[in-house]
Amino acid sequence: MYKYTLLLLAIYSLGFSLRPFAQQNTLLYSVNHEDIEHTSYLFGTMHVMSEERFFFPVDIEKYLSKCNALCLEIKNVSEQSIDPSSLFDSSKQIEDFCTKSQWDSLVTWAERDLLMSKENFEKNFKNAKPFVLMQFMLQNTLPLVSKSHEEELEKLADRFNLKPLGLETIEEQLNIFNGIEYAIQIEMLMGQLRELSQSKTEFNTMETIYNSQNLDSLCAYTESDIMNMMREELLVNRNLNWISKIASFIDDQSVFLAVGAAHLCGSDGLIELLSKHGYIIEGIKL
């Protein structure tokens, strides 16, 4: 089964807002309401980090232990995988949507980074959805030994017997890409390929900014044509879909809510949306 973490990484890597912000510069926030006695928490994650630079202060465990439930983008994310058949479309071939130059670039990349001949690449990936190739490109930018906030939080939640909650399903996340025309996916794919040589450096920079807890800088770091194409799908619409679920969860119990840090950013981020719904959001420095 296809490793689910890679899909999260793609969504996270593309999912930065491009505006200036005025958030409190921290990654953890308390969430209260005048009509509710208990406190919930909102934490911005980086779905994949190198083990040696993994940011997970002991205070995270302290706040998590106060809660009744852990809510992630996907419930029980450590157990999730993706049916490979959902990553291919037998009615479409990637090459048909590429120019000759684009296709030759992909073949060259596969030969160099996947160690696949042109024949093997075409045999294995000719019917793959374009975003699948983006996953493989991103995979090569990851550190050899990595850790995930979501997986670490789930281990702690299991120890504290917290209820698992989720904001969406894998199918809903996949449909973000399934709803995008192939021509646009190809444009995104080629953009990723052009920037591949810089990806490791950018990943290291992202880790540094994340570990500084500077949410403004983290949100503003990445500016790309890809983001301009997909900001509504990756961030805005998902935040709007989530907000009623989040409200129903935190009104009933104390919840530790952990989502990709990009979802906290800007006027249509979760911090602002929760504030508009009457919740009191206060930063907690870790």
C-alpha positions as a Markdown table, in Angstrom:
| # | Residue | x | y | z |
|---|---|---|---|---|
| 1 | Met | 0.0 | 0.0 | 0.0 |
| 2 | Tyr | 1.1 | 3.5 | -0.8 |
| 3 | Lys | 2.7 | 5.4 | 2.1 |
| 4 | Tyr | 0.2 | 8.0 | 3.3 |
| 5 | Thr | 2.8 | 10.4 | 4.8 |
| 6 | Leu | 3.9 | 11.4 | 1.3 |
| 7 | Leu | 0.4 | 12.7 | 0.4 |
| 8 | Leu | 0.5 | 14.7 | 3.6 |
| 9 | Leu | 3.9 | 16.1 | 2.6 |
| 10 | Ala | 2.7 | 17.1 | -0.8 |
| 11 | Ile | -0.3 | 18.9 | 0.7 |
| 12 | Tyr | 1.9 | 20.6 | 3.3 |
| 13 | Ser | 4.6 | 21.6 | 0.9 |
| 14 | Leu | 2.2 | 23.2 | -1.5 |
| 15 | Gly | 0.0 | 24.6 | 1.3 |
| 16 | Phe | 1.5 | 27.9 | 2.3 |
| 17 | Ser | -0.3 | 31.1 | 2.2 |
| 18 | Leu | 1.3 | 34.0 | 0.4 |
| 19 | Arg | 0.1 | 37.0 | 2.3 |
| 20 | Pro | 1.6 | 39.0 | 5.2 |
| 21 | Phe | 0.4 | 37.9 | 8.6 |
| 22 | Ala | -0.1 | 39.2 | 12.1 |
| 23 | Gln | -0.4 | 36.0 | 14.0 |
| 24 | Gln | 1.1 | 35.4 | 17.4 |
| 25 | Asn | 4.4 | 33.8 | 16.7 |
| 26 | Thr | 4.1 | 30.4 | 18.2 |
| 27 | Leu | 2.9 | 27.0 | 17.0 |
| 28 | Leu | 0.6 | 26.2 | 19.9 |
| 29 | Tyr | -2.6 | 28.0 | 20.9 |
| 30 | Ser | -5.2 | 27.6 | 23.6 |
| 31 | Val | -8.8 | 27.7 | 22.5 |
| 32 | Asn | -11.5 | 28.9 | 25.0 |
| 33 | His | -15.0 | 30.2 | 24.8 |
| 34 | Glu | -17.0 | 32.2 | 27.4 |
| 35 | Asp | -19.7 | 29.6 | 27.4 |
| 36 | Ile | -17.4 | 26.6 | 27.7 |
| 37 | Glu | -15.5 | 25.7 | 30.9 |
| 38 | His | -12.8 | 23.4 | 29.4 |
| 39 | Thr | -9.8 | 24.5 | 27.2 |
| 40 | Ser | -8.8 | 23.0 | 23.9 |
| 41 | Tyr | -5.5 | 23.4 | 22.0 |
| 42 | Leu | -4.5 | 24.1 | 18.4 |
| 43 | Phe | -1.1 | 23.0 | 17.2 |
| 44 | Gly | 0.5 | 23.6 | 13.8 |
| 45 | Thr | 2.6 | 20.6 | 12.7 |
| 46 | Met | 5.2 | 19.9 | 10.1 |
| 47 | His | 4.1 | 16.5 | 8.8 |
| 48 | Val | 7.7 | 15.3 | 8.2 |
| 49 | Met | 10.9 | 16.4 | 9.7 |
| 50 | Ser | 14.4 | 15.0 | 10.0 |
| 51 | Glu | 14.9 | 13.0 | 13.2 |
| 52 | Glu | 17.9 | 15.1 | 14.3 |
| 53 | Arg | 16.0 | 18.4 | 14.0 |
| 54 | Phe | 12.6 | 17.1 | 15.1 |
| 55 | Phe | 10.8 | 19.8 | 17.2 |
| 56 | Phe | 8.7 | 18.2 | 20.0 |
| 57 | Pro | 9.1 | 20.1 | 23.3 |
| 58 | Val | 8.0 | 18.2 | 26.5 |
| 59 | Asp | 5.3 | 20.8 | 27.0 |
| 60 | Ile | 3.4 | 19.4 | 24.1 |
| 61 | Glu | 2.9 | 16.2 | 26.2 |
| 62 | Lys | 1.8 | 18.3 | 29.1 |
| 63 | Tyr | -1.0 | 20.0 | 27.2 |
| 64 | Leu | -2.0 | 16.8 | 25.4 |
| 65 | Ser | -2.4 | 15.0 | 28.7 |
| 66 | Lys | -5.0 | 17.6 | 29.8 |
| 67 | Cys | -7.3 | 16.7 | 26.9 |
| 68 | Asn | -10.0 | 14.1 | 26.2 |
| 69 | Ala | -9.3 | 13.7 | 22.5 |
| 70 | Leu | -6.7 | 14.1 | 19.8 |
| 71 | Cys | -7.9 | 15.4 | 16.5 |
| 72 | Leu | -5.8 | 15.2 | 13.4 |
| 73 | Glu | -6.5 | 15.9 | 9.7 |
| 74 | Ile | -7.0 | 12.2 | 9.3 |
| 75 | Lys | -8.0 | 10.0 | 12.3 |
| 76 | Asn | -5.5 | 7.2 | 13.2 |
| 77 | Val | -3.1 | 8.5 | 10.6 |
| 78 | Ser | -0.3 | 6.1 | 11.5 |
| 79 | Glu | -2.5 | 3.2 | 10.4 |
| 80 | Gln | -3.5 | 4.7 | 7.1 |
| 81 | Ser | -2.4 | 3.7 | 3.6 |
| 82 | Ile | -3.7 | 4.4 | 0.1 |
| 83 | Asp | -5.1 | 1.8 | -2.3 |
| 84 | Pro | -2.7 | 2.0 | -5.3 |
| 85 | Ser | -5.6 | 1.7 | -7.7 |
| 86 | Ser | -6.7 | 5.2 | -6.7 |
| 87 | Leu | -3.4 | 6.6 | -7.9 |
| 88 | Phe | -3.9 | 5.5 | -11.5 |
| 89 | Asp | -6.3 | 6.2 | -14.3 |
| 90 | Ser | -6.3 | 3.6 | -17.1 |
| 91 | Ser | -8.2 | 6.0 | -19.4 |
| 92 | Lys | -5.4 | 8.6 | -19.4 |
| 93 | Gln | -1.7 | 8.5 | -20.1 |
| 94 | Ile | 0.6 | 11.2 | -18.7 |
| 95 | Glu | 2.5 | 11.4 | -22.0 |
| 96 | Asp | -0.6 | 12.5 | -23.9 |
| 97 | Phe | -0.8 | 15.7 | -21.8 |
| 98 | Cys | 2.9 | 16.5 | -22.1 |
| 99 | Thr | 4.9 | 18.2 | -24.8 |
| 100 | Lys | 7.8 | 16.1 | -26.1 |
| 101 | Ser | 10.2 | 18.3 | -24.1 |
| 102 | Gln | 8.3 | 17.8 | -20.9 |
| 103 | Trp | 8.1 | 14.0 | -21.4 |
| 104 | Asp | 11.8 | 13.8 | -22.1 |
| 105 | Ser | 12.5 | 15.7 | -18.9 |
| 106 | Leu | 10.4 | 13.2 | -16.9 |
| 107 | Val | 12.1 | 10.3 | -18.5 |
| 108 | Thr | 15.5 | 11.8 | -17.7 |
| 109 | Trp | 14.4 | 12.4 | -14.1 |
| 110 | Ala | 13.2 | 8.8 | -13.8 |
| 111 | Glu | 16.5 | 7.4 | -15.2 |
| 112 | Arg | 18.5 | 9.6 | -12.8 |
| 113 | Asp | 16.5 | 9.5 | -9.6 |
| 114 | Leu | 14.4 | 6.3 | -9.8 |
| 115 | Leu | 17.1 | 4.4 | -11.7 |
| 116 | Met | 14.4 | 3.3 | -14.2 |
| 117 | Ser | 14.9 | 2.8 | -17.9 |
| 118 | Lys | 12.5 | 4.6 | -20.2 |
| 119 | Glu | 10.7 | 1.4 | -20.9 |
| 120 | Asn | 10.3 | 0.5 | -17.2 |
| 121 | Phe | 9.2 | 4.1 | -16.4 |
| 122 | Glu | 6.5 | 4.0 | -19.1 |
| 123 | Lys | 5.4 | 0.5 | -18.1 |
| 124 | Asn | 5.0 | 1.5 | -14.4 |
| 125 | Phe | 3.8 | 5.1 | -14.6 |
| 126 | Lys | 2.2 | 5.7 | -17.9 |
| 127 | Asn | -1.3 | 5.7 | -16.3 |
| 128 | Ala | -0.3 | 7.3 | -13.0 |
| 129 | Lys | -2.0 | 10.5 | -12.0 |
| 130 | Pro | 0.5 | 13.4 | -12.4 |
| 131 | Phe | 0.5 | 14.2 | -8.7 |
| 132 | Val | 1.8 | 10.7 | -8.0 |
| 133 | Leu | 5.1 | 11.6 | -9.7 |
| 134 | Met | 5.2 | 14.7 | -7.5 |
| 135 | Gln | 5.2 | 12.4 | -4.5 |
| 136 | Phe | 8.2 | 10.5 | -5.7 |
| 137 | Met | 10.0 | 13.8 | -6.4 |
| 138 | Leu | 9.2 | 15.0 | -2.9 |
| 139 | Gln | 10.3 | 11.7 | -1.4 |
| 140 | Asn | 13.8 | 12.2 | -2.6 |
| 141 | Thr | 14.0 | 15.5 | -0.8 |
| 142 | Leu | 13.2 | 13.9 | 2.6 |
| 143 | Pro | 15.9 | 13.1 | 5.2 |
| 144 | Leu | 16.9 | 9.4 | 5.4 |
| 145 | Val | 15.6 | 9.2 | 8.9 |
| 146 | Ser | 12.5 | 11.2 | 9.6 |
| 147 | Lys | 9.8 | 11.7 | 12.2 |
| 148 | Ser | 6.2 | 12.9 | 12.1 |
| 149 | His | 4.3 | 15.1 | 14.6 |
| 150 | Glu | 1.1 | 13.2 | 13.9 |
| 151 | Glu | 2.6 | 9.8 | 14.6 |
| 152 | Glu | 4.3 | 11.0 | 17.8 |
| 153 | Leu | 1.1 | 12.6 | 19.0 |
| 154 | Glu | -0.8 | 9.4 | 18.3 |
| 155 | Lys | 1.7 | 7.4 | 20.5 |
| 156 | Leu | 1.1 | 9.8 | 23.4 |
| 157 | Ala | -2.7 | 9.9 | 22.8 |
| 158 | Asp | -2.7 | 6.1 | 23.0 |
| 159 | Arg | -0.8 | 6.2 | 26.3 |
| 160 | Phe | -3.3 | 8.8 | 27.7 |
| 161 | Asn | -6.3 | 6.9 | 26.3 |
| 162 | Leu | -7.5 | 9.9 | 24.3 |
| 163 | Lys | -10.3 | 9.5 | 21.8 |
| 164 | Pro | -9.1 | 9.7 | 18.2 |
| 165 | Leu | -10.9 | 12.3 | 15.9 |
| 166 | Gly | -10.4 | 13.3 | 12.3 |
| 167 | Leu | -11.4 | 16.3 | 10.1 |
| 168 | Glu | -11.4 | 14.5 | 6.7 |
| 169 | Thr | -10.8 | 11.2 | 5.0 |
| 170 | Ile | -8.0 | 10.1 | 2.7 |
| 171 | Glu | -10.5 | 9.9 | -0.1 |
| 172 | Glu | -11.3 | 13.6 | 0.5 |
| 173 | Gln | -7.7 | 14.5 | 0.4 |
| 174 | Leu | -7.1 | 12.6 | -2.8 |
| 175 | Asn | -10.1 | 14.3 | -4.4 |
| 176 | Ile | -8.3 | 17.6 | -4.0 |
| 177 | Phe | -6.0 | 16.4 | -6.8 |
| 178 | Asn | -8.6 | 14.4 | -8.7 |
| 179 | Gly | -10.6 | 17.6 | -9.2 |
| 180 | Ile | -7.7 | 19.3 | -10.9 |
| 181 | Glu | -7.4 | 19.2 | -14.7 |
| 182 | Tyr | -4.5 | 17.1 | -16.0 |
| 183 | Ala | -3.1 | 20.1 | -17.8 |
| 184 | Ile | -2.7 | 22.0 | -14.5 |
| 185 | Gln | -1.4 | 18.9 | -12.8 |
| 186 | Ile | 1.3 | 18.6 | -15.5 |
| 187 | Glu | 2.2 | 22.3 | -15.0 |
| 188 | Met | 2.5 | 21.7 | -11.3 |
| 189 | Leu | 4.6 | 18.6 | -11.9 |
| 190 | Met | 7.0 | 20.4 | -14.2 |
| 191 | Gly | 7.3 | 23.2 | -11.8 |
| 192 | Gln | 8.3 | 20.7 | -9.1 |
| 193 | Leu | 10.8 | 19.2 | -11.4 |
| 194 | Arg | 12.4 | 22.5 | -12.2 |
| 195 | Glu | 12.8 | 23.3 | -8.6 |
| 196 | Leu | 14.0 | 19.9 | -7.6 |
| 197 | Ser | 17.7 | 20.9 | -7.1 |
| 198 | Gln | 16.6 | 23.4 | -4.5 |
| 199 | Ser | 14.2 | 21.2 | -2.7 |
| 200 | Lys | 16.6 | 19.8 | -0.1 |
| 201 | Thr | 17.9 | 23.3 | 0.8 |
| 202 | Glu | 14.3 | 24.6 | 1.0 |
| 203 | Phe | 13.3 | 21.7 | 3.2 |
| 204 | Asn | 16.2 | 22.5 | 5.6 |
| 205 | Thr | 15.2 | 26.2 | 5.6 |
| 206 | Met | 11.6 | 25.3 | 6.4 |
| 207 | Glu | 12.7 | 23.1 | 9.3 |
| 208 | Thr | 14.8 | 26.0 | 10.7 |
| 209 | Ile | 11.9 | 28.5 | 10.5 |
| 210 | Tyr | 9.5 | 25.9 | 12.0 |
| 211 | Asn | 11.8 | 25.3 | 14.9 |
| 212 | Ser | 12.0 | 29.0 | 15.6 |
| 213 | Gln | 8.2 | 29.0 | 16.1 |
| 214 | Asn | 7.9 | 32.0 | 13.8 |
| 215 | Leu | 4.5 | 31.3 | 12.3 |
| 216 | Asp | 4.6 | 34.5 | 10.2 |
| 217 | Ser | 7.9 | 33.6 | 8.5 |
| 218 | Leu | 6.8 | 30.0 | 8.1 |
| 219 | Cys | 3.6 | 30.9 | 6.4 |
| 220 | Ala | 5.2 | 33.5 | 4.1 |
| 221 | Tyr | 8.3 | 31.4 | 3.2 |
| 222 | Thr | 7.1 | 29.7 | 0.1 |
| 223 | Glu | 5.8 | 31.7 | -2.9 |
| 224 | Ser | 5.1 | 29.7 | -6.0 |
| 225 | Asp | 2.9 | 29.5 | -9.1 |
| 226 | Ile | 1.7 | 26.2 | -7.8 |
| 227 | Met | 0.3 | 27.8 | -4.7 |
| 228 | Asn | -1.5 | 30.4 | -6.8 |
| 229 | Met | -3.2 | 27.6 | -8.6 |
| 230 | Met | -4.2 | 25.6 | -5.5 |
| 231 | Arg | -4.6 | 27.9 | -2.5 |
| 232 | Glu | -8.4 | 27.6 | -2.5 |
| 233 | Glu | -8.3 | 23.8 | -2.8 |
| 234 | Leu | -5.5 | 23.2 | -0.4 |
| 235 | Leu | -6.2 | 25.7 | 2.3 |
| 236 | Val | -9.3 | 27.9 | 2.1 |
| 237 | Asn | -11.9 | 25.3 | 1.2 |
| 238 | Arg | -10.6 | 22.7 | 3.7 |
| 239 | Asn | -10.5 | 25.2 | 6.5 |
| 240 | Leu | -14.1 | 26.2 | 5.8 |
| 241 | Asn | -15.1 | 22.6 | 5.7 |
| 242 | Trp | -13.3 | 21.9 | 9.0 |
| 243 | Ile | -14.5 | 24.7 | 11.1 |
| 244 | Ser | -18.0 | 23.4 | 11.9 |
| 245 | Lys | -16.5 | 20.0 | 12.8 |
| 246 | Ile | -13.9 | 21.6 | 15.0 |
| 247 | Ala | -16.5 | 23.6 | 16.8 |
| 248 | Ser | -18.6 | 20.5 | 17.5 |
| 249 | Phe | -15.6 | 18.7 | 18.8 |
| 250 | Ile | -14.3 | 21.4 | 21.1 |
| 251 | Asp | -17.7 | 22.4 | 22.4 |
| 252 | Asp | -18.2 | 18.9 | 23.9 |
| 253 | Gln | -14.8 | 18.1 | 25.2 |
| 254 | Ser | -11.2 | 19.3 | 25.6 |
| 255 | Val | -9.4 | 18.5 | 22.3 |
| 256 | Phe | -5.8 | 18.7 | 21.2 |
| 257 | Leu | -6.2 | 19.7 | 17.5 |
| 258 | Ala | -3.1 | 19.2 | 15.3 |
| 259 | Val | -3.0 | 20.2 | 11.7 |
| 260 | Gly | -0.4 | 21.4 | 9.2 |
| 261 | Ala | 0.9 | 24.8 | 10.3 |
| 262 | Ala | -0.3 | 26.4 | 7.0 |
| 263 | His | -3.9 | 26.0 | 8.1 |
| 264 | Leu | -3.3 | 28.5 | 11.0 |
| 265 | Cys | -2.3 | 31.3 | 8.7 |
| 266 | Gly | -4.0 | 34.5 | 7.5 |
| 267 | Ser | -7.5 | 35.8 | 7.4 |
| 268 | Asp | -9.0 | 32.5 | 6.3 |
| 269 | Gly | -6.8 | 30.4 | 8.6 |
| 270 | Leu | -8.1 | 28.4 | 11.6 |
| 271 | Ile | -7.0 | 31.0 | 14.1 |
| 272 | Glu | -9.0 | 33.7 | 12.5 |
| 273 | Leu | -12.0 | 31.5 | 11.7 |
| 274 | Leu | -12.2 | 30.3 | 15.3 |
| 275 | Ser | -12.0 | 33.9 | 16.5 |
| 276 | Lys | -14.8 | 34.9 | 14.2 |
| 277 | His | -16.9 | 32.1 | 15.8 |
| 278 | Gly | -16.4 | 33.6 | 19.2 |
| 279 | Tyr | -13.5 | 31.5 | 20.5 |
| 280 | Ile | -10.7 | 33.1 | 22.4 |
| 281 | Ile | -7.3 | 32.1 | 20.9 |
| 282 | Glu | -4.1 | 32.8 | 22.8 |
| 283 | Gly | -0.6 | 31.8 | 21.9 |
| 284 | Ile | 1.5 | 29.5 | 24.1 |
| 285 | Lys | 5.3 | 29.6 | 23.6 |
| 286 | Leu | 6.9 | 26.2 | 23.6 |
